[in-house]
């Protein structure tokens, strides 16, 4: 099996829609759903070479999606804590 990024685009879009209700985007008021999806798509594209194509795509992509959401929230919180008044 030698899938390229575009061959898994539909599966990725399905996962993004599936996980949307679970995202705590209220913690990310500065960013909307479309922006988050674009960040995730780009990150998966950059990490594509790390996917072991002998394994299922969706669990791998789900972990990346989850981690990216956590990273966005954490990075925003760290920035907010570092702001001076």
C-alpha positions as a printed Julia matrix, in Angstrom:
85×3 Matrix{Float64}:
   0.0    0.0    0.0
   1.38   3.4   -0.94
  -1.21   6.04  -0.15
  -0.47   9.68  -0.68
  -2.0   12.51   1.3
  -4.76  13.18  -1.24
  -5.91   9.56  -1.16
  -6.76   9.94   2.54
  -8.28  13.43   2.34
 -11.88  12.18   2.62
 -11.02  10.09   5.69
  -9.29  13.1    7.26
 -12.27  15.37   6.6
 -14.54  12.75   8.16
 -12.39  12.7   11.3
 -12.3   16.49  11.53
 -16.1   16.62  11.41
 -16.4   13.75  13.88
 -14.19  15.4   16.5
 -15.45  18.97  16.11
 -18.05  18.72  18.94
 -15.32  17.49  21.31
 -13.0   20.42  20.7
 -12.99  23.06  23.39
 -12.8   25.94  20.95
 -14.15  28.32  23.59
 -10.61  28.18  24.98
  -9.43  29.28  21.55
 -11.65  32.32  20.99
  -9.02  33.82  18.71
  -9.37  31.0   16.18
 -12.32  29.39  14.4
 -13.1   25.86  13.26
 -11.83  26.37   9.71
  -8.52  27.73  10.97
  -8.09  24.79  13.33
  -8.83  22.34  10.52
  -6.29  24.02   8.28
  -3.61  23.86  10.97
  -4.34  20.16  11.47
  -4.37  19.38   7.73
  -1.03  21.11   7.29
   0.48  19.33  10.28
  -0.65  15.92   9.02
   0.71  16.76   5.58
   4.11  17.62   7.12
   4.1   14.39   9.17
   2.84  12.18   6.34
   6.16  10.37   6.0
   5.81   9.16   9.61
   2.62   7.22   8.99
   3.29   3.48   8.79
   1.01   2.63   5.9
   0.75  -0.97   7.03
  -1.39   0.38   9.87
  -4.82   2.04   9.67
  -4.89   5.73   8.85
  -7.73   6.87  11.1
  -6.2    5.98  14.5
  -2.93   7.66  13.5
  -4.7   10.79  12.27
  -7.01  10.84  15.31
  -4.01  10.96  17.63
  -2.5   13.84  15.67
  -5.79  15.74  15.72
  -6.11  15.27  19.47
  -2.52  16.33  20.11
  -2.79  19.38  17.87
  -5.89  20.62  19.71
  -4.08  20.16  23.04
  -1.04  21.99  21.65
  -3.12  24.92  20.43
  -4.81  25.29  23.81
  -1.57  24.84  25.77
   0.35  27.3   23.61
  -2.4   29.89  23.97
  -2.5   29.43  27.75
   1.29  29.73  28.01
   1.23  32.9   25.94
  -1.6   34.31  28.05
   0.27  33.57  31.29
   3.4   35.24  29.92
   1.65  38.48  29.02
   2.47  41.44  31.19
  -0.17  43.94  32.26
